[in-house]
Amino acid sequence: MSILSRYIASAWLRMLGLCLGSFVAVYLVLDMMDKIPRFIHAGGSGGDIVRFFAWKLPEMVGQTASFSILMATLLTLGLFSRNSEIIAMRSCGISLLRISFPMLFLGLVASFLLLLNAELVVPDSYEHMERIERVNIRKQGINAVFRRNNIWFRSDSLILQAHLFDPQTKTLRGVILWKLDQFMNPTSRIDAESAEFHDGRWTLKGLAMMDFSQGQRYAVRRAQTMEVPLNLKLDDLRVLDNNADNLSFRKLKEYAENLQSGGYQAFRYLTMMHTKLSSPFAAFVMVILGIPFAFRNSRSGGTALGIGASIGIGFAYFVVNAMLLSYGRSGVLPPLVAAWGANIIFCLGGVWLAMTVRD
């Protein structure tokens, strides 16, 4: 790496550290002002509250990084322009692409780091954060994160109903299992006292089986245990509506596939699944968009312009992305298009701006 590249990269990284630290600090203070009074009222200790916010830092970084990278790019180039460093580089025959390359490279690296953060760090940190809030602070117990009553699940030709799920023992209580034919008519019914999950399989206990294949007449057979080919995982019993955004790509993929195999629509979770990959690369898109915008306004560049442009571009991206994701979750747009649409639109916008910049 040349001296110039190291100089540009170090200036960009210093500005990114300042912007990211500022945004995370503001996010943290606002979140603490909202949650700490409620945590104290619930009887949470100071140590538990500190650990809760410490585990939330990876989520905060992931949510503020793209906007921080956009502002860092605009401010870095704005300061270079104000100090006439852009003019000095250009007078030495250095192209705008050559000036931009270190920031583009670092933006791509940042996107991959954010992807690793979203896949490996955030899901684990969110589980710790939820456990601290529910168990240590609110004294609700671990059962609060599971769907516990009136459970319905379809797996191929089987439909399961259970009255209660106990996550401590991984046991369903009050189980009714229907088997259907190709015309959705019931061919058999199994009533079981419980169903236990071991080694990836469900075992019914204390069951009575009724076979309807002989018409109106049926016999009741009883058995102590029986394994059933039920494609139901423990993660499928979690209450996903509140924490699906913090699950990994693999978990969301498994859950969406289970819904689809059961005959249900999974637009919401498929869109979230693709968003887990597209969101980190918004950081790279922000660099692509910010560089030509800064060069086009290099004569009037500076801190004020960089901050104002960052707010405008960030707000526009947020609106477009939120709109496309809502269409994807409702099934109006394919989930892949909805998740990547904003990145593609703003990336093309950045390319168009770059083509209009005079080299």
C-alpha positions in Angstrom: 0.0 0.0 0.0 1.4 3.4 -1.0 1.9 6.3 1.4 -1.0 8.1 -0.2 -3.3 5.1 0.3 -2.3 4.8 3.9 -2.9 8.5 4.5 -6.4 8.4 3.0 -7.3 5.1 4.8 -6.1 6.4 8.1 -8.0 9.6 7.7 -11.1 7.7 6.8 -10.8 5.2 9.7 -10.2 8.1 12.2 -13.4 9.8 11.0 -15.3 6.5 11.0 -14.2 5.9 14.6 -15.4 9.3 15.6 -18.8 9.0 13.7 -19.5 5.4 14.9 -18.5 6.2 18.5 -20.7 9.3 18.5 -23.8 7.5 17.0 -23.4 4.5 19.4 -23.1 6.8 22.3 -26.2 8.7 21.4 -28.1 5.5 20.8 -26.9 4.1 24.1 -27.8 7.2 26.1 -31.3 7.4 24.6 -31.9 3.6 25.1 -30.7 3.9 28.7 -33.0 6.9 29.4 -35.9 4.7 28.1 -35.1 1.4 29.8 -33.2 2.1 33.1 -36.3 3.6 34.9 -38.3 0.5 34.0 -35.5 -1.9 34.9 -35.1 -0.2 38.3 -38.8 -0.4 38.9 -38.8 -4.1 38.0 -36.0 -4.7 40.7 -33.0 -5.1 38.4 -29.6 -4.7 40.0 -26.9 -2.3 38.7 -24.7 -5.2 37.5 -27.6 -6.7 35.5 -28.4 -3.4 33.8 -24.7 -2.8 32.9 -24.5 -6.4 31.4 -27.7 -5.9 29.5 -26.4 -2.8 27.7 -23.0 -4.3 27.2 -24.6 -7.2 25.3 -26.6 -4.8 23.3 -23.5 -3.0 21.9 -23.1 -5.4 18.9 -26.7 -4.7 17.8 -26.1 -0.9 18.2 -23.0 -1.1 16.1 -24.8 -3.0 13.3 -27.6 -0.5 13.2 -25.5 2.6 13.1 -22.5 1.5 11.0 -23.9 2.2 7.6 -24.9 5.7 8.4 -21.5 6.3 10.2 -19.6 5.1 7.1 -21.6 7.4 4.8 -20.9 10.4 7.1 -17.2 9.4 7.5 -16.8 9.3 3.7 -18.4 12.7 3.1 -16.6 14.3 6.0 -13.2 12.9 5.0 -13.4 14.1 1.5 -14.9 17.4 2.6 -11.9 18.0 4.9 -9.5 17.0 2.1 -11.3 19.5 -0.2 -11.3 22.3 2.4 -7.5 21.8 3.0 -7.0 21.8 -0.8 -5.6 18.3 -0.6 -7.9 17.1 -3.4 -6.5 19.8 -5.7 -3.0 18.8 -4.7 -3.6 15.2 -5.5 -5.2 16.0 -8.8 -2.3 18.3 -9.8 0.0 15.3 -9.3 -1.9 13.3 -11.9 -3.8 11.1 -9.4 -7.2 10.1 -10.7 -10.4 10.3 -8.6 -10.7 6.6 -8.7 -7.2 6.2 -7.3 -8.1 8.6 -4.5 -11.4 6.7 -3.8 -9.9 3.2 -3.9 -8.8 3.0 -0.2 -12.3 4.1 1.0 -14.0 1.6 -1.4 -11.8 -1.2 -0.2 -12.3 -0.4 3.5 -16.1 0.0 2.9 -16.2 -3.5 1.4 -14.1 -4.9 4.4 -16.5 -3.1 6.8 -19.5 -4.8 5.0 -18.0 -8.3 5.5 -17.2 -7.5 9.2 -20.8 -6.3 9.7 -22.0 -9.5 8.0 -20.0 -11.6 10.5 -21.3 -9.4 13.3 -24.9 -10.0 12.2 -24.4 -13.8 11.8 -22.1 -14.7 14.6 -22.2 -12.1 17.3 -25.6 -10.4 17.3 -27.8 -13.6 17.7 -25.7 -14.8 20.7 -25.6 -11.3 22.3 -29.3 -11.0 21.8 -30.0 -14.3 23.6 -27.8 -13.1 26.6 -29.6 -9.7 26.5 -33.0 -11.3 26.5 -32.1 -13.7 29.3 -30.8 -10.9 31.5 -33.9 -8.8 30.9 -36.5 -11.5 31.4 -34.8 -13.7 34.0 -32.5 -11.5 36.0 -34.3 -8.2 35.8 -38.0 -8.9 35.3 -37.9 -12.3 37.1 -40.1 -13.9 34.4 -38.2 -17.1 33.9 -36.8 -18.5 30.7 -40.3 -19.8 29.6 -41.2 -16.3 28.6 -39.4 -16.5 25.3 -41.3 -19.6 24.1 -44.8 -19.9 22.7 -46.4 -21.9 25.6 -50.1 -22.2 24.9 -52.4 -23.4 22.0 -49.6 -24.6 19.7 -50.4 -25.6 16.1 -47.9 -27.0 13.7 -48.2 -28.7 10.3 -45.6 -31.1 8.9 -46.3 -32.8 5.6 -49.5 -34.8 6.2 -49.5 -34.3 10.0 -51.1 -31.6 12.0 -50.2 -31.2 15.6 -52.0 -29.4 18.4 -50.6 -29.0 21.9 -52.0 -27.2 24.9 -48.6 -26.4 26.5 -44.9 -26.4 25.9 -42.4 -26.7 28.8 -38.9 -25.6 27.6 -37.2 -26.8 30.7 -38.0 -30.4 29.9 -38.5 -29.9 26.1 -41.9 -31.4 26.5 -45.3 -30.7 24.8 -48.3 -31.4 27.0 -51.8 -32.4 25.8 -50.9 -33.4 22.3 -53.3 -34.2 19.5 -51.8 -35.4 16.2 -54.0 -35.7 13.0 -52.9 -37.5 9.9 -54.5 -36.3 6.7 -54.9 -37.9 3.2 -54.3 -36.0 -0.1 -57.8 -34.6 0.1 -57.2 -33.2 3.6 -59.5 -35.7 5.2 -58.4 -37.2 8.6 -57.3 -40.8 8.4 -56.1 -41.2 12.0 -55.9 -39.3 15.3 -53.4 -39.8 18.2 -54.1 -38.4 21.6 -51.0 -38.3 23.8 -50.3 -37.1 27.3 -47.0 -35.6 26.2 -44.3 -35.5 23.5 -40.7 -35.3 24.4 -37.8 -34.0 22.2 -34.6 -36.0 22.3 -31.8 -36.2 19.7 -33.8 -34.4 17.1 -36.8 -36.7 17.4 -40.2 -36.4 19.1 -41.5 -39.3 21.2 -45.2 -39.5 22.2 -46.0 -40.9 25.6 -49.2 -42.3 27.0 -51.1 -42.3 23.7 -54.4 -43.5 22.3 -54.6 -44.1 18.5 -57.7 -44.0 16.4 -57.8 -45.2 12.8 -60.5 -43.7 10.6 -59.4 -45.5 7.4 -62.2 -48.2 7.8 -65.0 -45.6 7.5 -67.2 -44.7 10.5 -66.1 -47.7 12.5 -62.7 -47.3 14.3 -60.8 -49.0 17.0 -58.8 -47.4 19.8 -55.3 -48.8 20.4 -53.1 -47.7 23.3 -49.4 -47.6 23.6 -46.8 -46.3 26.1 -44.4 -44.6 23.6 -44.1 -44.0 19.9 -41.8 -41.9 17.7 -43.3 -39.6 15.1 -41.7 -38.1 12.0 -42.5 -34.5 13.0 -40.4 -31.8 11.5 -40.8 -29.5 14.5 -37.7 -28.0 16.1 -37.3 -26.2 19.4 -36.6 -23.0 17.6 -39.9 -23.2 15.9 -41.6 -22.8 19.3 -39.8 -19.6 20.0 -41.8 -16.4 19.9 -40.2 -15.0 16.7 -42.2 -11.9 16.1 -40.2 -9.8 18.6 -36.7 -11.1 17.9 -36.7 -12.3 14.3 -34.5 -9.4 13.2 -31.7 -10.6 15.5 -31.7 -14.2 14.4 -29.1 -15.6 12.0 -29.6 -16.2 8.3 -29.6 -20.0 9.0 -32.2 -19.9 11.7 -34.5 -17.7 9.6 -34.0 -20.0 6.6 -34.9 -23.1 8.6 -38.0 -21.4 10.1 -39.2 -20.2 6.7 -38.7 -23.6 5.1 -40.6 -25.3 7.9 -43.5 -22.8 7.3 -43.5 -23.5 3.6 -43.3 -27.2 4.0 -46.4 -26.9 6.3 -48.3 -25.1 3.6 -48.0 -21.6 5.1 -46.8 -18.4 3.6 -43.4 -17.3 4.8 -42.9 -13.9 3.0 -42.1 -12.1 6.2 -39.3 -14.5 7.3 -37.9 -14.9 3.8 -37.6 -11.2 3.5 -35.9 -11.0 6.9 -33.6 -13.8 5.8 -32.4 -12.0 2.7 -32.1 -8.8 4.6 -29.6 -10.4 6.9 -27.2 -10.5 3.9 -28.2 -7.2 2.2 -28.1 -4.9 5.3 -24.3 -5.3 5.9 -23.5 -4.4 2.3 -25.4 -1.1 2.7 -22.1 0.1 4.2 -20.4 -0.4 0.9 -23.2 1.2 -1.0 -22.9 4.2 1.2 -19.3 4.6 0.2 -20.1 4.2 -3.5 -22.8 6.9 -3.1 -20.9 9.2 -0.8 -17.6 9.5 -2.8 -19.0 11.0 -6.1 -21.4 13.2 -4.1 -18.5 14.6 -2.2 -16.5 15.1 -5.4 -19.3 16.9 -7.2 -19.5 19.4 -4.3 -15.8 19.6 -3.6 -15.6 23.3 -4.0 -18.2 23.9 -1.2 -17.1 20.9 0.8 -16.8 20.9 4.5 -18.2 19.6 7.7 -21.7 21.3 7.4 -22.2 19.9 3.9 -21.0 16.5 4.9 -23.4 16.3 7.9 -26.3 17.7 5.9 -25.8 15.4 2.9 -25.4 12.4 5.2 -28.7 13.1 6.9 -30.4 13.6 3.5 -29.0 10.5 1.9 -29.4 8.3 5.0 -33.1 9.4 5.4 -33.8 8.7 1.7 -32.2 5.2 2.0 -34.2 4.4 5.1 -37.5 5.4 3.5 -36.9 3.5 0.3 -35.6 0.4 2.2 -38.5 0.4 4.6 -41.0 0.7 1.8 -39.5 -2.2 -0.2 -39.2 -4.4 2.9 -42.9 -3.8 3.7 -43.8 -4.9 0.2 -41.6 -8.0 0.6 -43.1 -9.0 3.9 -46.6 -8.7 2.5 -45.8 -10.7 -0.6 -46.2 -7.9 -3.1 -42.5 -8.1 -4.1 -40.3 -11.2 -4.1 -38.3 -11.3 -0.8 -34.9 -11.2 -2.7 -35.9 -8.1 -4.6 -37.3 -6.4 -1.5 -34.2 -7.1 0.5 -31.7 -6.0 -2.1 -33.7 -3.3 -3.9 -32.6 -0.3 -1.9 -28.9 -1.3 -2.2 -29.2 -1.7 -6.0 -31.1 1.6 -6.4 -28.6 3.6 -4.4 -25.6 1.8 -5.9 -26.8 2.6 -9.4 -27.3 6.2 -8.2 -23.7 6.3 -6.9 -22.4 5.0 -10.3 -24.5 7.6 -12.2 -23.0 10.4 -10.0 -19.5 9.0 -10.5 -20.0 9.1 -14.3 -21.0 12.8 -14.1 -18.0 13.8 -12.1 -15.3 15.4 -14.3 -12.1 13.6 -13.8 
